[in-house]
């Protein structure tokens, strides 16, 4: 990692919205613990829905990961937005991995759904939250996109099962013959979200005087014809 990237790591850690992420993660773990507290009354479908709800809860907190009150100040530095966003995503990724492992382990093994499939679902929801935040910043350069993105994600989570037709269902139980095909679609959606997030990490180029193009980071180049 370059020296400038390391220098940005400390302020990135300091300005991350850890309270929002921590609160969402705590809520998610409490939800994940429900089947274990129910004993013999816990069922496989319940455990699956609980883990899905838990993943959404954490993603709601992760939607605030790109909130940065100083964004309009740091936009003037030479470091590209992709690097600044990338550092924040790198900070969230290990936290999410540890948190999701804990959420899975809280669900009794007897009723726990296939870990691989439900993990793809959780990863997709998380990446959608981060991509939504990156899109909000890219399109409007918002300093605090998290609240709007979290609200949209919550609506999408509620309406998602109703909006996907039977032949394209994403939210299916493990004993459904469509389980494997549905998670192929989840994987495609995950890849598409990652690609969209990477595209949104670029900085819009704006035309300035003398026919030159300048990005918010301060870099400039010759005009395009």
Residue frames as a rotation matrix with the C-alpha (Angstrom) as fourth column:
UNK 1
0.577 0.817 0.000 0.00
0.817 -0.577 0.000 0.00
0.000 0.000 -1.000 0.00
UNK 2
-0.012 -0.593 0.805 1.33
0.520 -0.691 -0.502 3.42
0.854 0.413 0.317 -0.92
UNK 3
-0.793 -0.394 -0.465 2.45
0.596 -0.345 -0.725 5.86
0.125 -0.852 0.508 1.78
UNK 4
-0.817 0.528 0.231 -0.39
-0.497 -0.849 0.180 8.25
0.291 0.033 0.956 0.99
UNK 5
0.042 0.854 -0.518 -2.90
-0.208 0.515 0.832 5.43
0.977 0.073 0.199 1.40
UNK 6
-0.205 -0.204 -0.957 -1.45
0.820 0.499 -0.281 4.53
0.535 -0.843 0.065 4.80
UNK 7
-0.980 -0.194 -0.040 -1.61
0.188 -0.849 -0.494 8.18
0.062 -0.492 0.868 5.80
UNK 8
-0.475 0.874 0.104 -5.32
-0.658 -0.432 0.617 8.22
0.584 0.224 0.780 4.94
UNK 9
-0.289 0.378 -0.880 -6.03
0.306 0.907 0.289 5.08
0.907 -0.186 -0.378 6.94
UNK 10
-0.794 -0.069 -0.603 -5.96
0.607 -0.076 -0.791 6.73
0.009 -0.995 0.102 10.38
UNK 11
-0.808 0.557 -0.192 -8.44
-0.502 -0.822 -0.270 9.52
-0.308 -0.122 0.944 9.55
UNK 12
-0.373 0.695 -0.615 -10.62
-0.520 0.392 0.759 6.97
0.769 0.602 0.215 7.77
UNK 13
-0.473 0.152 -0.868 -10.76
0.610 0.767 -0.199 4.85
0.635 -0.623 -0.456 10.92
UNK 14
-0.893 0.058 -0.447 -11.51
0.343 -0.555 -0.758 7.91
-0.292 -0.830 0.475 13.03
UNK 15
-0.686 0.633 -0.360 -14.32
-0.675 -0.738 -0.011 9.19
-0.273 0.235 0.933 10.81
UNK 16
-0.767 0.439 -0.468 -16.03
0.043 0.763 0.645 5.85
0.640 0.475 -0.604 10.16
UNK 17
-0.087 0.823 0.562 -19.60
-0.851 -0.354 0.387 5.74
0.518 -0.444 0.731 11.55
UNK 18
-0.808 -0.350 -0.475 -18.76
-0.119 0.885 -0.449 2.94
0.578 -0.306 -0.757 13.99
UNK 19
-0.768 0.569 0.294 -21.74
-0.389 -0.049 -0.920 3.70
-0.509 -0.821 0.259 16.20
UNK 20
0.161 0.860 -0.485 -24.23
-0.957 0.015 -0.290 3.10
-0.242 0.511 0.825 13.40
UNK 21
-0.072 -0.271 -0.960 -22.42
-0.602 0.779 -0.175 -0.05
0.795 0.565 -0.219 12.28
UNK 22
-0.940 -0.338 -0.034 -22.12
-0.161 0.530 -0.832 -1.29
0.300 -0.777 -0.553 15.86
UNK 23
-0.472 0.845 0.254 -25.78
-0.642 -0.132 -0.755 -0.66
-0.605 -0.519 0.604 16.64
UNK 24
0.329 0.589 -0.738 -26.89
-0.936 0.306 -0.173 -2.41
0.124 0.748 0.653 13.45
UNK 25
-0.361 -0.558 -0.747 -24.53
-0.427 0.811 -0.400 -5.32
0.829 0.174 -0.531 14.11
UNK 26
-0.944 0.055 0.324 -25.81
-0.298 0.270 -0.915 -5.71
-0.138 -0.961 -0.239 17.66
UNK 27
-0.024 0.999 -0.042 -29.39
-0.845 -0.043 -0.532 -5.72
-0.534 0.023 0.845 16.43
UNK 28
0.212 0.052 -0.976 -28.49
-0.820 0.552 -0.149 -8.31
0.531 0.832 0.160 13.81
UNK 29
-0.752 -0.551 -0.362 -26.90
-0.251 0.747 -0.615 -10.60
0.610 -0.372 -0.700 16.40
UNK 30
-0.696 0.587 0.414 -29.91
-0.490 0.033 -0.871 -10.29
-0.525 -0.809 0.265 18.67
UNK 31
0.306 0.813 -0.496 -32.11
-0.936 0.162 -0.312 -11.33
-0.173 0.560 0.810 15.76
UNK 32
-0.056 -0.425 -0.904 -29.81
-0.620 0.724 -0.302 -14.23
0.782 0.543 -0.304 14.91
UNK 33
-0.911 -0.356 0.209 -29.94
-0.366 0.465 -0.806 -15.46
0.190 -0.811 -0.554 18.50
UNK 34
-0.152 0.960 0.235 -33.74
-0.986 -0.131 -0.101 -15.93
-0.067 -0.247 0.967 18.38
UNK 35
0.400 0.361 -0.843 -33.79
-0.509 0.852 0.123 -19.58
0.762 0.380 0.524 17.15
UNK 36
-0.515 -0.687 -0.512 -31.35
0.096 0.547 -0.831 -20.61
0.852 -0.477 -0.216 19.87
UNK 37
-0.872 0.230 0.432 -33.61
-0.489 -0.366 -0.792 -19.11
-0.024 -0.902 0.432 22.53
UNK 38
0.057 0.983 -0.172 -36.65
-0.987 0.081 0.137 -20.94
0.148 0.162 0.976 21.18
UNK 39
-0.391 -0.286 0.875 -35.19
-0.575 0.818 0.011 -24.41
-0.719 -0.499 -0.484 21.73
UNK 40
-0.682 0.141 0.717 -37.17
0.411 0.886 0.216 -27.21
-0.605 0.442 -0.662 20.09
UNK 41
0.397 0.909 -0.127 -39.68
0.428 -0.306 -0.851 -24.75
-0.812 0.283 -0.510 18.67
UNK 42
-0.058 -0.503 -0.862 -37.09
-0.613 -0.664 0.428 -23.38
-0.788 0.553 -0.270 16.22
UNK 43
0.646 0.313 0.697 -37.50
0.348 0.692 -0.633 -24.53
-0.680 0.651 0.338 12.62
UNK 44
-0.298 -0.802 0.517 -35.38
0.831 0.048 0.554 -24.38
-0.470 0.595 0.652 9.48
UNK 45
0.093 0.385 0.918 -37.57
0.809 -0.567 0.156 -21.80
0.581 0.728 -0.364 7.69
UNK 46
0.956 0.244 -0.162 -37.55
0.290 -0.714 0.638 -19.61
0.040 -0.656 -0.753 10.81
UNK 47
0.312 -0.921 -0.234 -33.77
0.472 -0.063 0.879 -19.80
-0.824 -0.385 0.415 11.06
UNK 48
-0.323 -0.403 0.856 -33.40
0.946 -0.112 0.304 -18.88
-0.026 0.908 0.418 7.39
UNK 49
0.455 0.583 0.673 -35.68
0.581 -0.767 0.271 -15.86
0.674 0.268 -0.688 7.70
UNK 50
0.893 -0.184 -0.410 -33.92
0.298 -0.439 0.848 -14.82
-0.336 -0.880 -0.337 10.89
UNK 51
-0.080 -0.995 0.061 -30.52
0.683 -0.010 0.731 -14.88
-0.726 0.100 0.680 9.19
UNK 52
-0.189 0.083 0.978 -31.89
0.891 -0.403 0.207 -12.93
0.412 0.911 0.003 6.25
UNK 53
0.820 0.525 0.229 -33.30
0.358 -0.782 0.510 -10.30
0.447 -0.336 -0.829 8.59
UNK 54
0.632 -0.663 -0.400 -30.01
0.420 -0.141 0.897 -10.24
-0.651 -0.735 0.189 10.47
UNK 55
-0.304 -0.759 0.576 -28.08
0.911 -0.054 0.409 -9.63
-0.279 0.649 0.708 7.25
UNK 56
0.203 0.466 0.861 -30.38
0.668 -0.709 0.227 -6.76
0.716 0.529 -0.455 6.34
UNK 57
0.939 0.155 -0.306 -29.92
0.341 -0.535 0.773 -5.25
-0.044 -0.830 -0.556 9.81
UNK 58
0.136 -0.964 -0.227 -26.13
0.589 -0.105 0.801 -5.18
-0.796 -0.242 0.554 9.43
UNK 59
-0.356 -0.254 0.899 -26.39
0.925 -0.231 0.301 -3.82
0.131 0.939 0.317 5.89
UNK 60
0.691 0.647 0.321 -28.51
0.568 -0.761 0.313 -0.93
0.447 -0.034 -0.894 7.18
UNK 61
0.745 -0.502 -0.440 -25.59
0.183 -0.479 0.858 0.08
-0.641 -0.720 -0.265 9.36
UNK 62
-0.218 -0.882 0.418 -23.08
0.703 0.155 0.694 -0.47
-0.677 0.445 0.586 6.56
UNK 63
0.372 0.440 0.817 -25.09
0.892 -0.413 -0.184 1.93
0.257 0.797 -0.546 4.40
UNK 64
0.996 -0.012 -0.087 -23.56
0.023 -0.922 0.386 4.71
-0.085 -0.387 -0.918 6.54
UNK 65
0.445 -0.894 0.051 -19.98
0.740 0.399 0.541 3.57
-0.504 -0.203 0.839 5.84
UNK 66
-0.261 -0.563 0.784 -19.35
0.915 -0.403 0.015 6.30
0.308 0.722 0.620 3.26
UNK 67
0.845 0.524 0.108 -20.82
0.441 -0.796 0.415 9.09
0.304 -0.303 -0.903 5.39
UNK 68
-0.198 -0.948 -0.249 -18.08
0.980 -0.191 -0.049 11.69
-0.001 -0.254 0.967 5.77
UNK 69
0.702 0.524 -0.482 -18.88
0.568 -0.820 -0.064 15.21
-0.429 -0.230 -0.874 7.02
UNK 70
0.136 -0.753 -0.643 -15.49
-0.200 -0.657 0.727 16.34
-0.970 0.030 -0.240 5.69
UNK 71
0.234 -0.044 0.971 -16.06
0.761 0.630 -0.155 14.97
-0.605 0.776 0.181 2.19
UNK 72
0.890 0.174 0.422 -16.11
0.425 -0.650 -0.630 18.37
0.165 0.740 -0.652 0.51
UNK 73
0.668 -0.744 -0.010 -12.80
-0.640 -0.582 0.502 19.18
-0.379 -0.329 -0.865 2.16
UNK 74
-0.049 -0.716 0.697 -11.08
-0.109 0.697 0.708 15.90
-0.993 -0.041 -0.113 1.34
UNK 75
0.691 0.356 0.629 -12.35
0.556 0.295 -0.777 16.10
-0.463 0.886 0.006 -2.24
UNK 76
0.922 -0.355 -0.156 -9.70
-0.387 -0.813 -0.435 18.77
0.027 0.461 -0.887 -2.82
UNK 77
0.165 -0.907 0.388 -6.80
-0.550 0.242 0.800 16.43
-0.819 -0.345 -0.458 -2.04
UNK 78
-0.305 -0.363 -0.880 -4.93
-0.952 0.130 0.276 14.57
0.014 0.923 -0.385 -4.84
UNK 79
-0.902 -0.053 0.429 -6.01
-0.138 0.976 -0.169 11.14
-0.410 -0.211 -0.887 -3.57
UNK 80
-0.728 0.623 -0.286 -8.71
-0.333 0.044 0.942 9.69
0.600 0.781 0.175 -5.75
UNK 81
0.001 0.849 0.529 -12.20
-0.997 -0.043 0.071 8.97
0.083 -0.527 0.846 -4.50
UNK 82
0.556 0.189 -0.810 -11.71
-0.321 0.947 0.001 5.29
0.767 0.259 0.587 -5.35
UNK 83
-0.450 -0.795 -0.406 -8.91
0.199 0.354 -0.914 5.12
0.871 -0.492 -0.002 -2.79
UNK 84
-0.761 0.194 0.619 -10.87
-0.618 -0.511 -0.598 6.97
0.200 -0.837 0.509 -0.12
UNK 85
0.349 0.937 0.004 -13.92
-0.919 0.341 0.199 4.75
0.185 -0.073 0.980 -0.64
UNK 86
0.323 -0.286 -0.902 -11.77
-0.164 0.922 -0.351 1.65
0.932 0.261 0.251 -0.91
UNK 87
-0.762 -0.638 0.110 -10.21
-0.172 0.036 -0.984 2.28
0.624 -0.769 -0.138 2.49
UNK 88
-0.399 0.694 0.599 -13.63
-0.908 -0.210 -0.361 2.50
-0.125 -0.688 0.715 4.10
UNK 89
0.600 0.604 -0.525 -14.80
-0.688 0.724 0.046 -0.67
0.408 0.333 0.850 2.41
UNK 90
-0.097 -0.735 -0.671 -11.64
-0.030 0.676 -0.737 -2.44
0.995 -0.051 -0.087 3.55
UNK 91
-0.835 -0.160 0.527 -12.41
-0.493 -0.206 -0.845 -1.37
0.243 -0.965 0.093 7.11
UNK 92
0.063 0.958 0.280 -15.95
-0.986 0.103 -0.130 -2.71
-0.153 -0.268 0.951 6.90
UNK 93
0.239 0.095 -0.966 -15.08
-0.637 0.767 -0.082 -6.04
0.733 0.635 0.244 5.22
UNK 94
-0.659 -0.513 -0.549 -13.29
0.011 0.724 -0.690 -7.79
0.752 -0.461 -0.471 8.13
UNK 95
-0.804 0.460 0.377 -15.86
-0.525 -0.251 -0.813 -6.52
-0.279 -0.852 0.443 10.62
UNK 96
0.163 0.911 -0.380 -18.63
-0.987 0.156 -0.047 -7.90
0.017 0.383 0.924 8.42
UNK 97
-0.057 -0.250 -0.966 -16.86
-0.399 0.893 -0.208 -11.26
0.915 0.374 -0.151 8.06
UNK 98
-0.940 -0.315 -0.129 -16.41
0.005 0.368 -0.930 -11.70
0.340 -0.875 -0.344 11.81
UNK 99
-0.571 0.792 0.214 -19.94
-0.718 -0.357 -0.597 -10.50
-0.397 -0.495 0.773 12.50
UNK 100
0.208 0.694 -0.689 -21.52
-0.918 0.382 0.108 -12.86
0.338 0.610 0.717 9.96
UNK 101
-0.449 -0.438 -0.779 -19.55
-0.122 0.894 -0.432 -15.82
0.885 -0.098 -0.455 11.34
UNK 102
-0.984 0.114 0.137 -20.92
-0.138 0.000 -0.990 -15.01
-0.113 -0.993 0.016 14.80
UNK 103
-0.223 0.966 -0.133 -24.45
-0.940 -0.249 -0.233 -14.70
-0.258 0.073 0.963 13.41
UNK 104
0.076 0.205 -0.976 -24.22
-0.622 0.775 0.114 -18.12
0.780 0.598 0.187 11.76
UNK 105
-0.706 -0.457 -0.540 -22.87
0.091 0.699 -0.710 -19.74
0.702 -0.550 -0.452 14.92
UNK 106
-0.800 0.473 0.368 -25.70
-0.556 -0.356 -0.751 -18.29
-0.224 -0.806 0.548 16.99
UNK 107
0.225 0.892 -0.392 -28.19
-0.960 0.271 0.065 -20.33
0.164 0.362 0.918 14.96
UNK 108
0.174 -0.139 0.975 -28.40
-0.507 0.836 0.209 -23.95
-0.844 -0.531 0.075 16.19
UNK 109
-0.755 -0.597 -0.271 -26.75
-0.538 0.328 0.776 -26.33
-0.374 0.732 -0.569 13.74
UNK 110
-0.626 0.550 0.553 -29.87
0.471 0.832 -0.293 -28.50
-0.621 0.078 -0.780 13.57
UNK 111
0.467 0.879 0.095 -31.90
0.669 -0.281 -0.688 -25.73
-0.578 0.385 -0.719 11.93
UNK 112
-0.061 -0.575 -0.816 -29.10
-0.200 -0.794 0.574 -23.69
-0.978 0.199 -0.067 10.33
UNK 113
0.920 0.388 -0.059 -29.59
-0.115 0.125 -0.985 -23.25
-0.375 0.913 0.160 6.55
UNK 114
0.515 -0.767 0.383 -26.74
0.856 0.443 -0.265 -24.08
0.033 0.464 0.885 4.13
UNK 115
0.276 -0.448 -0.850 -24.02
0.461 -0.714 0.527 -21.61
-0.843 -0.537 0.010 5.05
UNK 116
-0.711 -0.635 0.303 -22.72
0.553 -0.239 0.798 -21.06
-0.434 0.735 0.521 1.52
UNK 117
-0.282 0.678 0.679 -26.05
0.828 -0.185 0.529 -20.06
0.484 0.711 -0.510 0.04
UNK 118
0.717 0.627 -0.303 -27.18
0.691 -0.582 0.428 -17.79
0.092 -0.517 -0.851 2.83
UNK 119
0.028 -0.794 -0.607 -23.71
0.541 -0.499 0.678 -16.19
-0.841 -0.347 0.415 2.95
UNK 120
-0.724 -0.210 0.657 -24.01
0.688 -0.292 0.664 -15.24
0.052 0.933 0.356 -0.74
UNK 121
0.296 0.907 0.300 -27.34
0.769 -0.412 0.488 -13.60
0.566 0.086 -0.820 0.10
UNK 122
0.681 -0.050 -0.730 -25.83
0.595 -0.543 0.593 -11.67
-0.427 -0.838 -0.340 3.02
UNK 123
-0.409 -0.907 -0.100 -22.82
0.605 -0.351 0.715 -10.56
-0.683 0.232 0.692 0.95
UNK 124
-0.470 0.300 0.830 -25.09
0.783 -0.292 0.550 -9.34
0.407 0.908 -0.098 -1.81
UNK 125
0.650 0.756 -0.078 -27.22
0.686 -0.540 0.487 -7.30
0.326 -0.371 -0.870 0.57
UNK 126
0.380 -0.596 -0.708 -24.09
0.546 -0.473 0.691 -5.77
-0.747 -0.649 0.145 2.12
UNK 127
-0.664 -0.678 0.314 -22.58
0.631 -0.284 0.722 -4.88
-0.400 0.678 0.617 -1.26
UNK 128
-0.043 0.736 0.676 -25.90
0.826 -0.354 0.438 -3.39
0.561 0.577 -0.593 -2.40
UNK 129
0.776 0.303 -0.553 -25.83
0.601 -0.622 0.502 -1.12
-0.192 -0.722 -0.665 0.66
UNK 130
-0.041 -0.891 -0.452 -22.26
0.413 -0.427 0.805 0.02
-0.910 -0.154 0.385 -0.05
UNK 131
-0.669 -0.159 0.726 -22.97
0.743 -0.112 0.660 0.44
-0.024 0.981 0.193 -3.75
UNK 132
0.393 0.885 0.250 -26.07
0.842 -0.456 0.287 2.49
0.368 0.098 -0.925 -2.98
UNK 133
0.634 -0.242 -0.734 -23.97
0.404 -0.706 0.582 4.81
-0.659 -0.666 -0.349 -0.82
UNK 134
-0.481 -0.875 0.063 -21.31
0.464 -0.193 0.864 5.07
-0.744 0.445 0.499 -3.54
UNK 135
-0.340 0.446 0.828 -23.98
0.894 -0.121 0.432 5.87
0.293 0.887 -0.358 -6.13
UNK 136
0.721 0.646 -0.251 -25.46
0.693 -0.666 0.275 8.59
0.011 -0.372 -0.928 -3.90
UNK 137
0.254 -0.723 -0.643 -22.03
0.256 -0.591 0.765 10.17
-0.933 -0.359 0.035 -3.51
UNK 138
-0.632 -0.555 0.541 -21.23
0.618 0.062 0.784 9.82
-0.469 0.830 0.304 -7.21
UNK 139
-0.140 0.690 0.710 -24.48
0.902 -0.207 0.379 11.35
0.408 0.693 -0.594 -8.40
UNK 140
0.725 0.561 0.399 -24.92
0.350 -0.799 0.488 14.06
0.593 -0.214 -0.776 -5.80
UNK 141
-0.318 -0.936 0.150 -21.61
0.197 -0.220 -0.956 14.20
0.927 -0.275 0.254 -3.90
UNK 142
0.675 0.659 0.332 -23.62
-0.233 -0.238 0.943 13.91
0.701 -0.713 -0.007 -0.67
UNK 143
-0.368 -0.815 0.448 -21.65
-0.709 -0.066 -0.703 14.03
0.602 -0.576 -0.553 2.57
UNK 144
-0.721 0.204 0.662 -24.16
-0.480 0.541 -0.690 11.84
-0.499 -0.816 -0.293 4.43
UNK 145
-0.421 0.579 -0.699 -25.92
-0.757 0.200 0.622 9.45
0.500 0.791 0.354 2.04
UNK 146
-0.973 -0.167 -0.162 -26.41
-0.077 0.889 -0.452 6.73
0.220 -0.427 -0.877 4.66
UNK 147
-0.606 0.788 0.110 -29.87
-0.209 -0.025 -0.978 7.60
-0.767 -0.616 0.180 5.91
UNK 148
0.151 0.678 -0.719 -31.45
-0.921 -0.168 -0.352 7.70
-0.360 0.716 0.599 2.45
UNK 149
-0.382 -0.374 -0.845 -29.65
-0.709 0.705 0.009 4.54
0.592 0.603 -0.535 1.34
UNK 150
-0.993 0.023 0.116 -30.67
-0.068 0.689 -0.721 2.67
-0.096 -0.724 -0.683 4.49
UNK 151
-0.260 0.964 -0.058 -34.29
-0.485 -0.182 -0.855 3.69
-0.835 -0.194 0.515 3.97
UNK 152
0.164 0.277 -0.947 -34.25
-0.983 0.123 -0.134 2.53
0.079 0.953 0.293 0.37
UNK 153
-0.704 -0.507 -0.497 -32.58
-0.465 0.858 -0.216 -0.76
0.537 0.079 -0.840 1.34
UNK 154
-0.829 0.451 0.330 -35.20
-0.153 0.385 -0.910 -1.41
-0.538 -0.805 -0.251 4.00
UNK 155
0.150 0.905 -0.397 -38.02
-0.750 -0.157 -0.642 -0.84
-0.644 0.394 0.656 1.50
UNK 156
-0.036 -0.253 -0.967 -36.25
-0.901 0.428 -0.078 -3.11
0.433 0.868 -0.243 -1.00
UNK 157
-0.936 -0.353 -0.008 -35.87
-0.305 0.819 -0.487 -5.84
0.178 -0.453 -0.873 1.62
UNK 158
-0.475 0.838 0.267 -39.57
-0.261 0.156 -0.953 -5.70
-0.840 -0.522 0.144 2.44
UNK 159
0.431 0.726 -0.536 -40.76
-0.689 -0.118 -0.715 -5.59
-0.582 0.678 0.449 -1.16
UNK 160
-0.446 -0.760 -0.473 -38.10
-0.884 0.292 0.365 -7.84
-0.139 0.580 -0.802 -2.66
UNK 161
-0.852 0.123 0.509 -39.85
0.064 0.989 -0.131 -11.16
-0.520 -0.079 -0.851 -1.99
UNK 162
0.141 0.990 0.014 -43.03
0.250 -0.023 -0.968 -9.72
-0.958 0.140 -0.251 -3.50
UNK 163
0.420 -0.014 -0.907 -41.38
-0.677 -0.671 -0.303 -8.30
-0.605 0.741 -0.291 -6.61
UNK 164
-0.660 -0.701 -0.271 -39.58
-0.718 0.482 0.502 -11.44
-0.221 0.526 -0.821 -7.79
UNK 165
0.331 0.845 -0.420 -41.86
-0.921 0.386 0.051 -13.77
0.206 0.370 0.906 -9.80
UNK 166
0.764 0.076 0.641 -41.90
-0.379 0.856 0.350 -17.49
-0.522 -0.511 0.683 -9.13
UNK 167
0.883 -0.421 0.209 -39.65
0.444 0.599 -0.666 -18.39
0.155 0.681 0.716 -12.06
UNK 168
0.103 -0.866 0.489 -37.08
0.156 -0.472 -0.868 -15.80
0.982 0.166 0.087 -10.90
UNK 169
0.930 0.361 0.071 -37.54
-0.017 -0.150 0.989 -16.22
0.367 -0.921 -0.133 -7.17
UNK 170
-0.074 -0.975 0.209 -34.57
-0.347 -0.171 -0.922 -15.29
0.935 -0.141 -0.326 -5.01
UNK 171
-0.479 -0.034 0.877 -36.01
-0.876 -0.045 -0.480 -15.96
0.056 -0.998 -0.008 -1.58
UNK 172
0.399 0.550 -0.734 -36.54
-0.509 0.798 0.322 -19.71
0.763 0.245 0.599 -1.53
UNK 173
0.643 -0.148 0.751 -36.10
-0.681 0.338 0.650 -22.31
-0.350 -0.929 0.117 1.27
UNK 174
-0.384 -0.923 0.016 -33.27
-0.829 0.352 0.434 -24.87
-0.406 0.154 -0.901 1.14
UNK 175
-0.484 0.235 0.843 -35.65
0.163 0.971 -0.177 -27.75
-0.860 0.051 -0.508 0.40
UNK 176
0.616 0.667 -0.419 -36.99
-0.263 -0.328 -0.908 -25.94
-0.742 0.670 -0.027 -2.68
UNK 177
0.455 -0.446 0.770 -35.68
0.778 0.621 -0.100 -27.38
-0.434 0.645 0.630 -5.99
UNK 178
0.743 -0.119 0.659 -34.93
0.398 -0.713 -0.577 -23.80
0.539 0.691 -0.482 -7.06
UNK 179
0.856 -0.402 -0.326 -32.42
0.187 -0.346 0.919 -23.24
-0.483 -0.848 -0.220 -4.21
UNK 180
-0.057 -0.966 0.251 -29.29
0.691 0.143 0.709 -23.78
-0.721 0.214 0.659 -6.33
UNK 181
-0.117 0.075 0.990 -30.61
0.922 -0.362 0.136 -21.79
0.369 0.929 -0.027 -9.31
UNK 182
0.868 0.483 0.110 -31.75
0.393 -0.807 0.440 -18.98
0.302 -0.339 -0.891 -7.05
UNK 183
0.658 -0.664 -0.355 -28.27
0.162 -0.336 0.928 -18.68
-0.735 -0.668 -0.113 -5.59
UNK 184
-0.259 -0.629 0.733 -26.75
0.940 0.012 0.342 -18.60
-0.224 0.777 0.588 -9.03
UNK 185
0.356 0.469 0.808 -28.89
0.631 -0.759 0.162 -15.50
0.690 0.452 -0.566 -9.52
UNK 186
0.954 -0.073 -0.292 -27.73
0.209 -0.536 0.818 -14.14
-0.216 -0.841 -0.496 -6.15
UNK 187
0.099 -0.994 0.043 -24.12
0.658 0.098 0.747 -14.62
-0.747 -0.046 0.663 -7.30
UNK 188
-0.209 -0.102 0.973 -24.80
0.919 -0.361 0.159 -12.75
0.335 0.927 0.169 -10.56
UNK 189
0.754 0.555 0.351 -26.47
0.378 -0.804 0.458 -9.96
0.537 -0.213 -0.816 -8.61
UNK 190
0.710 -0.577 -0.403 -23.47
0.372 -0.179 0.911 -9.81
-0.598 -0.797 0.088 -6.27
UNK 191
-0.267 -0.857 0.440 -21.04
0.866 -0.013 0.499 -9.48
-0.422 0.515 0.746 -9.18
UNK 192
0.062 0.375 0.925 -23.21
0.760 -0.619 0.201 -6.80
0.647 0.690 -0.323 -10.79
UNK 193
0.946 0.310 -0.094 -23.36
0.285 -0.659 0.696 -4.85
0.154 -0.685 -0.712 -7.52
UNK 194
0.312 -0.915 -0.255 -19.58
0.567 -0.036 0.823 -5.03
-0.762 -0.401 0.508 -7.12
UNK 195
-0.385 -0.443 0.810 -19.08
0.923 -0.208 0.324 -3.78
0.024 0.872 0.489 -10.69
UNK 196
0.435 0.630 0.643 -21.57
0.561 -0.748 0.354 -0.95
0.704 0.207 -0.679 -10.17
UNK 197
0.896 -0.132 -0.424 -19.91
0.340 -0.411 0.846 0.02
-0.286 -0.902 -0.323 -6.90
UNK 198
-0.097 -0.993 0.072 -16.50
0.765 -0.028 0.644 0.15
-0.637 0.118 0.762 -8.58
UNK 199
-0.242 0.073 0.967 -17.90
0.848 -0.469 0.248 2.33
0.471 0.880 0.051 -11.35
UNK 200
0.739 0.624 0.254 -19.45
0.402 -0.712 0.576 4.70
0.540 -0.324 -0.777 -8.80
UNK 201
0.544 -0.606 -0.580 -16.11
0.660 -0.117 0.742 5.10
-0.518 -0.786 0.337 -7.03
UNK 202
-0.381 -0.664 0.643 -14.82
0.910 -0.393 0.133 7.17
0.165 0.636 0.754 -9.92
UNK 203
-0.332 0.201 -0.922 -15.04
0.402 -0.854 -0.331 10.94
-0.853 -0.481 0.202 -9.70
UNK 204
0.623 0.595 0.508 -17.20
0.728 -0.203 -0.655 12.87
-0.287 0.778 -0.559 -12.17
UNK 205
-0.547 -0.832 0.098 -15.11
0.787 -0.469 0.401 15.09
-0.287 0.297 0.911 -14.44
UNK 206
0.547 0.757 -0.356 -16.30
0.632 -0.653 -0.417 18.65
-0.549 0.003 -0.836 -14.72
UNK 207
0.160 -0.445 0.881 -15.42
0.858 -0.380 -0.347 21.27
0.489 0.811 0.321 -17.31
UNK 208
0.342 -0.148 -0.928 -13.57
0.603 -0.723 0.338 24.33
-0.721 -0.675 -0.158 -16.06
UNK 209
0.760 -0.026 -0.649 -12.06
-0.334 -0.873 -0.356 27.34
-0.558 0.487 -0.672 -17.73
UNK 210
-0.118 -0.853 -0.508 -9.54
-0.882 -0.144 0.448 27.20
-0.456 0.501 -0.736 -20.60
UNK 211
0.387 0.378 -0.841 -11.22
-0.824 0.551 -0.132 24.13
0.414 0.744 0.525 -22.04
UNK 212
-0.698 -0.665 -0.266 -9.73
-0.436 0.689 -0.579 21.79
0.569 -0.288 -0.770 -19.46
UNK 213
0.417 0.811 -0.410 -11.44
-0.151 0.507 0.849 19.08
0.896 -0.292 0.334 -17.43
UNK 214
-0.628 -0.603 0.493 -11.07
-0.562 -0.088 -0.823 18.88
0.539 -0.793 -0.283 -13.70
UNK 215
-0.003 0.573 -0.820 -12.24
0.440 0.737 0.513 16.27
0.898 -0.359 -0.254 -11.21
UNK 216
0.831 0.397 0.389 -13.23
-0.150 -0.515 0.844 17.15
0.535 -0.760 -0.369 -7.63
UNK 217
0.718 -0.614 -0.327 -9.93
0.658 0.446 0.607 15.70
-0.227 -0.651 0.724 -6.44
UNK 218
0.565 -0.471 -0.677 -8.13
-0.218 -0.877 0.428 18.51
-0.795 -0.094 -0.599 -8.18
UNK 219
-0.443 -0.734 0.514 -6.57
0.354 0.384 0.853 16.61
-0.824 0.560 0.090 -11.07
UNK 220
0.437 0.577 -0.690 -7.05
-0.398 -0.564 -0.724 18.00
-0.806 0.591 -0.017 -14.55
UNK 221
-0.345 -0.518 0.783 -6.46
0.542 0.571 0.617 17.07
-0.767 0.637 0.084 -18.14
UNK 222
-0.976 -0.038 -0.216 -6.98
-0.151 -0.599 0.786 18.32
-0.159 0.800 0.579 -21.68
UNK 223
-0.170 0.979 -0.109 -10.51
-0.727 -0.200 -0.657 18.95
-0.665 -0.032 0.746 -22.86
UNK 224
-0.553 0.110 0.826 -12.44
0.418 0.894 0.161 16.29
-0.720 0.434 -0.541 -24.76
UNK 225
-0.689 0.327 -0.647 -13.94
-0.677 -0.610 0.413 16.94
-0.259 0.722 0.641 -28.12
